[in-house]
Amino acid sequence: MVEEYLKRGWRVIATVRTTSTDKLRRLVDTAQGALSVETVDVNVPEQVAALRAHLGERRIDVLFVNAGVKNDDRETIADVSTEEFVRVMVTNALSPMRAIETLQDLVPPGGTIGVMSSGQGSLTNNTNGNYEVYRASKAALNMLMRSFAARHANDTRTLLLMAPGWVRTDLGGPGARLSIEESIPNLLNTMEAHMGRSGLHYLDYLGKVVPW
């Protein structure tokens, strides 16, 4: 996403959990000042608060939070340990929303606040029951974002829950249907097409509405 935004002429503030993300560091070298990288673990509220303090009065036209982990695909709710359930829920639902709550005042009227959801978070589309802990975490994220939208009913900003499709990443695995190059440019196109459309939108990377 960072690389694609830079191609489109945006100035980007990216966050990483560790300082060893080589690809982002290489992008910094070629971005001619358009990219800055901050080390923040979204699961550590103090680090998110420190980022907010560091940004000061900066304006963020698009705030996008992307955090995701999963448990063993074979585990059902009957199998998963409490510790693993909590890890997935905290990373996929609680922490992204805490980050939005902490940083959202930097986004001006007419700006966009988005978070990486998943089609797996759709209750309507869950017809096979697989990946149920991961599904539950994304459904929880969707519900929390819906609550955020309800609490900001008069907000003119665009709120987005984005489903990128099944993508070949460390999370999606090598058997996923889409490459990053097939998903991300289209995802950004969809986000850009919805700029200025206030309210909450649950969309896939091609701009189709995902049923709740």
FENRA-V464580 format. One line per field, one symbol per residue. phi: phi as a letter, one per 20 degrees, with the letter a starting at -180 (. if undefined). Layout:
# FENRA-V464580
phi->???
This chain:
# FENRA-V464580
phi->.fffffgeneecddccfcedeffffffgfdelnecccdebefedgffffffgfffldgddfcdcdcbacbeggefeffdffgffgfgffffecffgffffffdffeefgnecdcbeeaffefffeedcmflfffgfffffgffffffgfffcfefefedcdddenedfcgffnfeffdegfeefgfffgffffegnefnecdcefenffeff
